[in-house]
Amino acid sequence: MLNEIKGSSTVVDRAISGQGVWQESPLVGADALMKAHQSGSPKAFRLSERPFLELVNVRGDTRDPAFARAVQSVIGCAPPEKANTIARGNGYTMLWLGPDEWLVHSDTAHDASRPAPLEAKLRDAFVGQFSAAVDIGSGYTVLEIDGPKTREVLSRGCPLDLHPKVFGVGQCAQSHYFKATITLVPLGGDRFEIIVRRSFADYFVKIMLDAAAPLLS
């Protein structure tokens, strides 16, 4: 059984000592491929996972001041109302997915030995409102890509216009990479965050590294 490793970009699973709790990243099947990629210390393009983040789907109406206040009290920012934008606060990032839907993720990994606090906090804040918060962390993972070839690798399977003047910091977009649905977030420079469904994660890593290979040789 593996010990918990914090801050590693190659973690695929972890045991919480003494708790009988086991977490497994969606990338466990691509562990060898990820480690081979990262061991080469690629400078042109780097792919890594940010495993075990909290992810909560939020539904509500920003026309209701109580909803906006409740989100502000927990997340530390108001829900972004402009399409395809994000907001940050209190160690969380909130992504606009639709007029009444957002995705919130923590900026650090969650300790599996304790209940995920974000969903519970939001549910408590939403009492008496027509709002909802649902933990979806087990169904997704968060990846990060970086390097001067990043946009070229992305453009091989993603139809979005990735020019920084068009798609930059503070924005987000739902799209696809080949057959995998993704949510893409520019982080500045050549860095992007990618949120991908668990069912597509293994495929996504393999197809992205395959697309990147000719550019790294």
C-alpha positions in Angstrom: 0.0 0.0 0.0 1.4 3.4 -0.9 1.8 6.2 1.6 0.2 9.5 0.9 2.4 11.8 -1.2 1.5 15.5 -1.1 2.4 17.9 -3.9 3.5 15.3 -6.4 2.4 15.6 -10.0 2.7 11.8 -10.5 0.5 10.6 -7.6 -2.1 8.2 -8.9 -3.3 6.8 -5.6 -2.8 7.2 -1.9 -3.6 5.6 1.4 -4.7 7.6 4.4 -2.7 6.1 7.2 -4.8 4.5 9.9 -8.1 5.5 8.3 -8.8 2.6 6.0 -9.5 5.0 3.2 -8.1 4.6 -0.3 -8.2 7.1 -3.1 -7.5 6.3 -6.7 -6.9 8.9 -9.4 -8.7 8.4 -12.7 -5.1 8.2 -14.2 -4.1 5.1 -12.4 -4.2 3.2 -15.7 -1.9 5.7 -17.3 0.6 5.9 -14.4 3.5 4.4 -16.3 2.9 6.7 -19.3 2.7 9.8 -17.1 5.9 8.9 -15.2 7.7 8.2 -18.5 6.6 11.6 -19.8 7.6 13.5 -16.7 10.9 11.7 -16.2 12.1 13.2 -19.5 11.6 16.7 -18.0 10.0 18.0 -21.2 10.4 21.8 -21.6 8.3 22.2 -24.8 5.2 20.6 -23.3 4.5 19.2 -19.8 1.3 17.4 -18.7 0.7 16.8 -15.0 -2.3 15.9 -12.8 -3.6 17.9 -9.8 -5.3 14.9 -8.0 -7.9 14.8 -5.3 -9.2 18.3 -5.6 -12.7 19.0 -4.3 -15.2 19.7 -7.2 -18.7 20.8 -6.6 -21.4 21.6 -9.1 -23.5 24.6 -8.0 -26.9 25.7 -9.3 -28.7 28.9 -8.4 -30.1 32.3 -9.5 -27.8 35.3 -9.3 -30.9 37.5 -9.4 -31.5 36.3 -5.9 -29.4 38.4 -3.5 -29.5 35.6 -0.9 -27.8 33.1 -3.3 -25.0 35.6 -4.1 -24.5 36.2 -0.4 -24.4 32.5 0.4 -21.8 31.8 -2.3 -19.7 34.8 -1.2 -19.8 33.6 2.4 -18.4 30.2 1.5 -16.2 30.7 -1.6 -15.1 34.3 -0.9 -16.3 35.6 -4.2 -19.5 36.3 -6.0 -20.6 33.8 -8.7 -19.3 35.0 -12.1 -22.3 36.1 -14.2 -20.5 36.8 -17.5 -20.4 33.8 -19.8 -17.2 31.7 -19.8 -15.5 33.6 -17.0 -14.1 32.6 -13.6 -13.8 34.0 -10.1 -11.4 33.2 -7.3 -11.5 33.4 -3.5 -10.7 31.6 -0.2 -8.7 28.9 -1.9 -11.4 28.1 -4.5 -12.0 28.7 -8.2 -15.5 29.2 -9.5 -16.2 28.6 -13.2 -19.2 29.7 -15.2 -20.9 26.8 -17.0 -24.3 28.4 -17.8 -26.7 31.1 -16.7 -27.6 29.2 -13.5 -24.7 26.7 -13.2 -21.1 26.8 -11.9 -18.3 24.5 -11.1 -16.2 25.2 -8.0 -12.9 23.4 -7.3 -10.5 23.7 -4.4 -7.0 24.9 -5.1 -5.4 22.2 -2.9 -6.0 18.5 -2.5 -8.6 17.3 -0.1 -7.8 15.0 2.8 -9.8 11.8 2.2 -9.8 11.0 5.9 -12.3 13.7 6.5 -15.6 14.5 4.9 -15.3 16.9 1.9 -16.3 20.3 3.5 -17.2 22.4 0.5 -20.4 20.7 -0.5 -21.6 20.7 3.2 -20.8 24.3 3.6 -22.6 25.3 0.5 -25.6 23.2 1.4 -25.8 24.8 4.8 -25.5 28.3 3.2 -28.3 27.4 0.7 -30.9 26.4 3.3 -34.3 27.9 2.5 -33.2 28.7 -1.1 -33.9 27.2 -4.5 -30.2 26.4 -4.9 -28.1 23.2 -5.0 -24.6 22.0 -4.4 -23.5 18.5 -5.5 -20.0 17.0 -4.9 -18.8 15.6 -8.3 -15.1 15.2 -7.3 -15.1 11.4 -7.7 -16.2 11.8 -11.3 -13.6 14.2 -12.6 -9.9 15.1 -12.4 -7.9 18.2 -13.0 -4.9 18.3 -15.2 -2.4 21.1 -16.0 -0.4 21.6 -19.2 2.5 24.0 -19.8 5.3 24.8 -22.2 5.7 26.7 -25.5 4.1 23.9 -27.5 1.0 23.8 -25.4 -1.3 25.7 -27.8 -0.1 23.6 -30.7 -0.8 20.4 -28.8 -4.2 21.6 -27.8 -5.1 22.8 -31.3 -4.6 19.3 -32.7 -7.8 18.1 -31.0 -9.6 21.2 -29.7 -11.6 23.6 -31.9 -11.4 26.7 -29.7 -9.4 29.8 -30.8 -6.6 29.6 -28.3 -4.9 32.9 -29.1 -4.2 34.7 -25.8 -5.9 37.8 -27.1 -9.1 35.8 -27.6 -8.9 33.3 -24.8 -6.9 34.5 -21.8 -6.7 34.6 -18.0 -10.1 35.0 -16.3 -11.9 33.0 -18.9 -13.0 29.3 -19.2 -14.7 27.2 -21.9 -16.4 23.9 -22.3 -15.2 22.1 -25.4 -13.6 18.7 -26.4 -10.2 17.3 -27.1 -10.7 14.7 -29.9 -13.5 12.6 -28.3 -13.0 13.7 -24.7 -15.2 16.5 -23.3 -13.2 19.1 -21.3 -13.4 22.4 -19.5 -10.4 24.5 -20.3 -9.0 27.4 -18.2 -6.1 29.6 -19.3 -3.7 30.2 -16.3 -1.4 32.7 -18.0 1.5 32.3 -20.3 1.5 28.9 -21.8 -0.3 27.2 -18.8 -3.8 25.8 -19.0 -5.9 23.9 -16.5 -8.1 21.1 -17.9 -11.0 19.4 -16.1 -11.9 16.1 -17.6 -14.5 13.4 -16.7 -13.1 10.3 -15.0 -14.5 8.1 -17.8 -12.4 10.0 -20.4 -9.3 10.7 -18.3 -7.2 7.7 -19.3 -8.1 8.2 -23.0 -7.4 11.9 -22.7 -3.9 11.5 -21.4 -3.0 8.9 -24.0 -4.4 10.9 -26.9 -2.8 14.2 -25.7 0.7 12.6 -25.2 0.3 10.9 -28.6 -0.6 14.3 -30.2 2.4 15.9 -28.5 5.0 13.3 -29.4 5.8 14.6 -32.9 6.3 18.1 -31.5 8.7 16.9 -28.8 11.0 14.7 -30.9 
